[in-house]
Amino acid sequence: MKQQGSGPVPIAFVLSSCHAGGTERQMIELLRRLNPARWQVHVACIHASGEWLSRVSEAAVSIREFPFPAFSHPQVITQALEFIRWCREREIAVVHSVDLHANIFALPAAAAAGVPVRIANRRELMPDRTRAQIVAQRAAYQFAHKIVANCRAAADRLRLERVSAGRIAMVPNGVDRSAFATARPGRPLRRVSVVANLHPRKGHDILIDAAPEVLRHFPDATFDIVGDGPERANLQARAKAQGVGAAFTFAGHDENVAQRLHDADIFVLPSHTEAFPNAVLEAMCAGLPIIASGVGGLLELVDDGRTGLLVPPGDPRALAHGVCRLMTDRALGERLGKTASHEVQRYSFNRMTSSFEQLYLTELNRRGAALGHAHALAS
């Protein structure tokens, strides 16, 4: 790569798509918040589609699609060569790949392009990934200088996959507390909300199976399912089969999550696996009492009995007991929500952005790639 210019550092984020999701939200907020005097943001998408594509367009100097149907398809080689050319033409100094497919595609190609700094993400624990995907990503990590985990559970998983500790960094997710209101009337706690994509690992089925017991004690309880995904029809059918369909609302995708949480009384996330979910951070900002599965990063985020309640994953009876406990004891719910609202102050997008910027700068300096941008980086 030829000597960089004296302007902002060209950095490329590589996403699989811009569809709504936790990883996408975090990375889009990051690239939108980077200082444009320091960083010239480019975006590469395997598929340039999704509800949040316009948000990316507003922040990026350029967006380029590198589409291919599958890693087994010959088109992936063509697109990798195009990505190499694209990086060289723009003199990209940092490539940050943000999810599994982006890691596998972009990291080896960025190395071939001579990109000085290559950053990977690990934002999931991947129990539902195939062995081939896990092996491919592990191979791609060999081309990264740092792999960033968003929680200790994800970092531990990297170590289990034999990634050396020196190549692992940890930057927790951020959240914008100002977007969420915590004041709500002193009403009974009856409205349960879940905000999550409708995917099997999120455990919506566990909540549906818990609902009959909750409704037996609290017939006026309701359940709002906010999010969309491949399990919607199955979950609606399950609620009907359990005889609780009338108590459930399937709201679909909703950009106004803050209002949904303001209207809720209890937040539930019965996931089978989680890293560091945005939805729980947002529920904490909204001052809601939280009931979540005791798995992965949720063990770091929710302090059982202090900022929320933890229940065993896959256990409808335990979940029903937790919900009924809060519906019975409003003072407990208010205390948990207030403490959670205070604790979440440690997580912010500003803190997250600053951590990533420092990581980029450290790696650029380590490789002597920041010299041509000293003026911009000092701003």
QUIWO-V812964 format. One record per backbone hydrogen bond with DSSP energy under -1.0 kcal/mol. CO is the residue of the C=O (numbers start at 1). NH is the residue of the N-H. E is the energy in kcal/mol with one decimal. If there is no record, write none. Layout:
# QUIWO-V812964
CO:NH:E, CO:NH:E
This chain:
# QUIWO-V812964
9:40:-2.9, 10:93:-2.9, 10:94:-1.3, 11:42:-2.9, 12:96:-3.0, 13:44:-3.0, 14:98:-2.4, 15:46:-2.2, 16:47:-1.8, 18:52:-2.4, 21:25:-2.5, 22:26:-2.1, 23:27:-2.4, 24:28:-2.5, 25:29:-2.3, 26:30:-1.9, 27:31:-2.6, 28:32:-1.8, 29:33:-1.3, 30:34:-1.1, 35:38:-1.6, 35:39:-2.7, 38:9:-3.3, 40:11:-2.5, 41:61:-3.6, 42:13:-2.5, 43:64:-2.3, 44:15:-2.6, 45:66:-2.9, 47:49:-2.2, 49:18:-3.1, 50:53:-1.5, 52:56:-1.5, 53:57:-2.4, 54:58:-1.7, 56:60:-2.2, 62:43:-2.3, 64:45:-2.6, 70:73:-1.6, 73:76:-1.9, 74:77:-1.3, 75:79:-2.5, 76:80:-2.1, 77:81:-2.2, 78:82:-2.0, 79:83:-2.5, 80:84:-2.2, 81:85:-2.1, 82:86:-2.6, 83:87:-2.5, 84:88:-2.0, 85:89:-2.7, 86:90:-1.7, 87:92:-2.3, 93:117:-1.8, 94:12:-3.1, 95:119:-3.3, 96:14:-2.3, 99:103:-3.2, 100:104:-2.4, 101:105:-2.2, 102:106:-3.0, 103:107:-1.6, 106:110:-3.1, 107:111:-2.0, 108:112:-2.1, 109:113:-1.8, 110:115:-2.4, 111:114:-1.2, 117:95:-2.4, 118:145:-2.9, 118:146:-1.3, 119:97:-2.4, 120:148:-2.8, 122:150:-1.1, 126:129:-1.1, 130:134:-2.2, 131:135:-2.7, 132:136:-2.5, 133:137:-2.5, 134:138:-2.3, 135:139:-2.1, 136:140:-2.1, 137:141:-2.2, 139:142:-1.1, 140:143:-2.1, 141:144:-1.9, 146:120:-2.7, 147:169:-2.3, 148:122:-2.8, 149:171:-2.4, 151:155:-2.0, 152:156:-3.0, 153:157:-1.8, 154:158:-1.9, 155:159:-2.0, 156:160:-2.0, 157:161:-1.3, 158:163:-2.2, 159:162:-1.7, 164:167:-1.8, 165:168:-1.4, 167:147:-2.9, 169:149:-3.0, 176:179:-1.4, 177:180:-1.8, 185:187:-2.4, 188:190:-1.1, 190:222:-2.0, 191:265:-2.8, 191:266:-2.0, 192:224:-3.3, 193:268:-2.5, 194:226:-3.2, 197:199:-2.0, 198:231:-2.1, 199:202:-2.1, 200:203:-1.4, 201:272:-3.1, 203:206:-1.0, 203:207:-1.2, 204:208:-2.2, 205:209:-2.2, 206:210:-1.3, 207:211:-1.4, 210:214:-1.7, 211:215:-3.0, 212:216:-1.5, 213:217:-1.2, 214:218:-2.8, 218:221:-2.1, 222:192:-2.9, 223:249:-2.6, 224:194:-2.4, 225:251:-2.2, 226:196:-2.2, 228:198:-1.3, 229:232:-1.5, 231:235:-2.7, 232:236:-2.5, 233:237:-2.3, 234:238:-2.1, 235:239:-2.5, 236:240:-2.0, 237:241:-2.5, 238:242:-2.0, 239:244:-2.4, 240:243:-1.2, 244:247:-1.6, 245:248:-1.2, 247:223:-2.7, 249:225:-3.4, 252:227:-1.4, 255:257:-1.6, 256:260:-1.6, 257:261:-2.6, 258:262:-2.0, 259:263:-1.8, 266:193:-2.7, 267:291:-2.5, 269:293:-1.9, 274:297:-1.3, 277:281:-1.4, 278:282:-2.6, 279:283:-2.2, 280:284:-2.3, 281:285:-2.1, 282:286:-1.8, 283:288:-2.3, 284:287:-1.5, 289:267:-2.7, 290:309:-3.1, 291:269:-2.3, 292:311:-2.3, 293:295:-1.9, 295:298:-1.8, 296:299:-1.3, 297:301:-1.8, 298:302:-2.6, 303:306:-2.7, 303:307:-2.5, 308:305:-3.3, 309:292:-2.6, 311:294:-2.4, 315:319:-2.1, 316:320:-2.8, 317:321:-2.3, 318:322:-2.1, 319:323:-2.4, 320:324:-2.7, 321:325:-2.2, 322:326:-1.7, 323:327:-2.3, 324:328:-2.0, 325:329:-1.7, 329:333:-1.8, 330:334:-2.6, 331:335:-2.2, 332:336:-2.7, 333:337:-2.5, 334:338:-2.3, 335:339:-2.3, 336:340:-2.4, 337:341:-2.3, 338:342:-1.6, 339:343:-2.6, 340:344:-2.1, 342:345:-1.3, 343:346:-1.6, 344:347:-2.0, 348:352:-2.3, 349:353:-3.1, 350:354:-2.4, 351:355:-2.1, 352:356:-2.2, 353:357:-2.7, 354:358:-2.3, 355:359:-1.9, 356:360:-2.7, 357:361:-2.7, 358:362:-2.5, 359:363:-2.3, 360:364:-2.6, 361:365:-2.7, 362:366:-2.2, 363:367:-1.2, 364:369:-2.7, 365:368:-1.4, 370:373:-1.6, 371:374:-1.3, 373:377:-2.7, 374:378:-1.2, 376:379:-1.3
